[in-house]
Amino acid sequence: MKAFVPQLVYIEPRALDYPLGRELKEKFEKMGLEIRETTSHNQVRGIPGDNELQQYRNAKSTLVVGVRKTLKFDTSKPSAEYAIPLATGCMGHCHYCYLQTTLGSKPYIRTYVNLDEIFEQAQKYMDERKPEITRFEAACTSDIVGIDHLTHALKKTIEFFGQSEYGQLRFVTKYHHVDHLLDAKHNGKTRFRFSVNARYVIKNFEPGTSSFDERLEAARKVAQSGYPLGFIVAPIYIHEGWREGYHELFERLSHSLEGIDLTGLSFELIQHRFTKPAKNVIQKRYPKSKLEMDEEKRKYKWGRYGIGKYVYQTDEAKDLEGTIRGYIHSFFPEAEIQYFT
C-alpha cells in the first residue's frame, strides 16, 4: 500500500496566511501536482468526473488545504471528551464507513493549517476541566495518519499534547505510514490505535487501506516507540465463519506482538450498524458490495439528534460481545476492553 498522493489540490487563499499553508503549497508545486484555488474548503467545485460516481472517486483523491473557522469542538463519546479537528475526509473506500453520509456531497479530503488556533482552543477545554484529564480524538472525521506524511499536522499535535499537563490525544488508523511519527515527543500522552478486523471484512469492505500485516508491523513500531497502544475492532460483522475469522484475528495479533511490552493495551469493540440514508448512499457508491444491510434482520436503535441506526438483534449482539471479549481475555489477559457498542 503506497502512501497517499493527491491527484488534485485545492488551496484557500487564507490558508497561505499560515506557515503550514505556504509550506504545503511549495511542497505540492515541487511534486508537480495540479493546484487550484477555492474560495472555501466547504465549497469546492469543479472536481472532474462525467457522473456522480466518477466525481465521488475523484474527490477521494483530492486534497483541500483550508482554514478551520469553526473552533467549537464536537463531543466524541465514548472514546474521548472532544474531537480535535485536524482534517476531514478519507482516501479509503470502506463500504460501511459513517463518513459516507456525514460528509454527504463533500467526500474530498480537507486538512486545516491554523494549528495554533486549534491548539489554543484545545487548551481552553483542558483548562475548563482541570484537574481532570481531557481526552481528544483526532480521527472522528478522517483517517489522519493517511495524510500526515504530507502535512505533519498530527505530529505537531502529538508534541503539543506531549507538553500538556491535563490533555491526552487519541486517534485510530487503517494505514501503516507511521515512520515519521516514531520520534515524536509524545511523553506517553497519545494513544495510537489501529483498526483491525477479520480477513473477510478487510478483503471485502476495506479497499484502499493498508493490509492487516502492514497494520500489525506498524503497531509493533509504535509500541516500540513507547506509545500507549490500542486496537479498535470495528465493525464487528456477522458473516459465514465469523467465530473462526475473529479467533484467527486475535491469534495473528498475539503472534505479531510477541516480545513487545503491552502494558496499558486497550481494545474498543463496535458492532456493525447503518442508517437508512447510509444504506442508500453505500448502494449507490459501491453497487457490488456484499455488505448486508437488511433492516428486517436488525434492531432499530435511536441515536443522537433523533437519527436512528440499525444494529444487530439483542441476542446476536450479546453473542458477538461475549465471543470477542472471550478471545481478548484468552490472548491478551491484561488488556483493558474500554467498551462494546
N, C-alpha and C positions, 0 to 999 in steps of 0.2 A: 504494500500500500504506500504509494508516494505521498509526500506532504502536499497539501492543498496549494495550488497556484490559481488565482482567479483568471478567468478569460477576459473579464471586463471589469474596470474600476471606475466608480463614480466618486467625486470628491465635492463636498460642500465648500464653498468659498470660505466660510467661517472657520472650517477645520484648519485652514492654513495660518490662523492666528495662534495656533498651539504648536509647540515644538514637535510633538509626535505626528501631527498632520503634515508638517513640512517634511519631516523625515520619511514618512510613508510615500509621499508624492515623489520624492527624489529616488527612493528605492524602486518604486514601480516603473518610473521612467527608465532607470538603468536596466530593469528586467525586460524592457521593450513591450510592456503591456499597454493596451488601449486605455486611455484615461479620458473620461468625460466629466463635465461639470453638472451638478444638480443643485437646484436651489434649496432642497431639503431632503434629508435621508428618509423622510416619510412620503415623499412624492417623487419617486424615481420613475421616469418614463423612458420609453424607447428601448427597453430590453428586447433584443431580437427574437424572432420566432413567428412562424406562419400561423400558429394556432395557440390556444391556451396551454396545451400540454408542452409544446416546444418552449414557450416563454417560461413556463414553470421550471423546466430542466435547465434552461439558460440562466434563470435567476439564481439557481442553486450554485452556479459558478461565477456569480457576480458579487463583488465586494464594494460596499459603500462606506466611505470614510466620512464620519459626521461628528456633530457635537450633540451630546445628550443634554437636552434642555430640561426635561422633567427630572428633578433630583429628589422627588419623593420616592423612596424605595418601596416596592411591593413586599408584603409578607411572604414567607416561604416555608410554611409548616408542611410536614413535620420535621424537615431536615435542618431548618435554621430559623432565626427570627426575621431576617431580611434577605431579599435578593439584591445583590450589588450589580448594577447594570454596566457591564463592560462591553457586551456585544449582544446582538440579536440575530437569530437565524443560524442555519447549519448547512454544511455541504453534504451531509449524509442523506441517504434515501430510505430511512427506516419507515416501513409502511405504517406502523402503529403509532407514530410519534404525535403527541398532542400539539406540536407546533404546526401541524397541518392546518388546524383550524385557528389556533390563537394568532398565527401570523397572517392568515387569510390570503389576501391578494398581494402580500409583500414578503414572499419567501426568500428574497435576496438576503445576503449576509451584511450586517452592519457592525462596524467597530467604532467605538467612541474615543475621541482623542483628548477630551477635557478631564484627564485623570485626576488632576489636583482638586478640581471642584467635586468630583465624585468621592475622593478620599476625605475631603473636608466634611461632606455630608455624612459619610460613614462614621467619622469621629464624633459628630453631633449625636448620632444614635447611640454610640458607645457611652458618651458622657451622660446621656439621659438615664441609662440603665445601670451604670456602675454603682456598686462594686460587682454586680452580676456580669457574667461573660455574655457578650452579644456575638452570635454566630451569623455569618454572611455566606449566602450561597451564590456562587458565580456562574452556575450553569443552568439557571432556570429557563432561559430563553435561547440558549445556544450551547454548542459544544466548544467552549472557549479554547481548549487545548488544540483543537483542529486548525485554528488560525494564529496561534500565539507565536509560532516560529517566524511569522511575518511581523507581528506587531509588538511582541514582548510586553503587552499591557498586563497580562496575567502575572508575568514575572515581577513587574513593578508592584503589583497588588500584593503578591506573596510577601515581598520585602516590606511593604507598608505595614501589613498585619504582623510581620515578624517583630517589628519595633513597638507594637501596641501593647498596652497593659491589659485591656479588657476585651479585646477582639479576637475572633478566630475566623478563618476562611475555610470554605469547603467548595469543592466542585467535583463533577464526575465527567468521565470522558470515555469514548469508544476509540480513541486514537492513541498511537504509541509514540508520537513525535515529542518526546519529553526531555531530550538530552540537554537542551538549553535551560531547563528548569532545575537540573540536578544540583547546580552550585548556588542556587538562590538562598539567601539568608532567611530561612523560614522560621528558625528557632522553635520548631515544633508547633507553630500556631496554625498551620494549614493541613487539613486532612485531604489527602489525594485519593479519590475513589475512581474505580474502574467499573464500567457497566459490563456484566458478564451474563451469559445465558447458555442454554442447551444448544448443541450443534444445529438442531432442526431450526431453531429460531434465528440464529445468526445467519445460517445458509439461506433461508427463505425470506427473511424480513429485514435484513440489515445491510443492503448493498451500499457501497461507497464508504464503508468503515474499515478500520484495521481488523485483521483476523484475530481470533481468540488467542492464538500463540503469540502474536505480536503484542497484544494487550498484556499477556502474562509476563513476557520479557520486560515490558515497560514497568509493570508492577514491581518486579524484582529490583530494578534500578532505583525506583522511587523509594522503596523500603530501605535499600542500602544507603540512600542519601539521607535517611533519618526522618523522612516524612511519616506522620501517622497515616496508616493505610486503611482503606475500606473498599468494600465491593457492594454495588447495587445489583441485585438480581431482578431485572425488570425488562419487559413484562414477564412474569411467571405465567406460562401459557400452556394450557392443556392440549396435548397433541398425542398421536399414537406413540406409545412407548415413553411418555413423559417422565415416568418414575425413573426408568433406566437412564434417560437422557440427562436428567438433573443429577442423578447419582454420579454419572461419569463426569459432569461438570465439576463437582466438588472434589472428585478423585484427582482429576487433572490439575485443579487449582492447588491441592495439597502437595502433589509431587513437585509442581513448579516452584513452590515457596519453601521447599526443604532447605534447612540451614539458615533461613532468614529470621531475624528477631521480629516476631509478630505481636509484641506487646501492644495492647490497645487496638487490635484489629477489630473492625466493625463490619456488620452486614445490614443492609436495608432491603426489605422484600416488598415488591409491588406487583400485585396480580394484574393481569391484562384487563383493561377497561376501554370503553369507547363511548362517544356520544353520537347521537343521530347525525348532527352536522358533520362530525369527523368521518363517519362511515361514508357519507355521500362524497366527501372530498377525496378520501382514500380510494374509493372505487373509480373515481374519475381519473385520478393521477396514476394509479397502479392497477389498471383494469385486469391484469392477470394474477393479481395477488391471491395467495392461498389463505390469507388471514380470515379466520372465522369470526363473523360479526352478526350472528343470528340473534335478534332481540328475544325471540321466543325461548331461547335456551338460557337466557340471562336473567339476573335480578336487577331491577331498577333502583338506583341509589341517588338520592338527592345530594347535590353538591353545593358549593358556594355560589352565590348570586342567582340561586334558583335554577341552575343548569344541572340537569341530572345526567348520570352516566350508567352504562350497563356493565355490571361486574358479574363474576361467577355466582351461581346459586350458593346459599349459605353452606350447605354440606360440602360442595366442591371446594369452596374457599378454605373451609376448615381442613379438608384433606390436603390441599396444597400447602397450607401453612404448617401443618403438623409434619408432613413429609420433609419439606425443606428445612425446617428447624431441626429435625432429627439428623439430617445429613450434616448440617453445620456442627451440631453438638458432637457428632461422631468424628469428623475430620478436623474441626477447629474448636476443641472443648473450651478454650479460654476466651474465644471471641465474644463480643457483645452483639446481640441482634437488637438493633435500635427500634425497629417497628416492622409490622406487616400491615399493608393497607390494600 
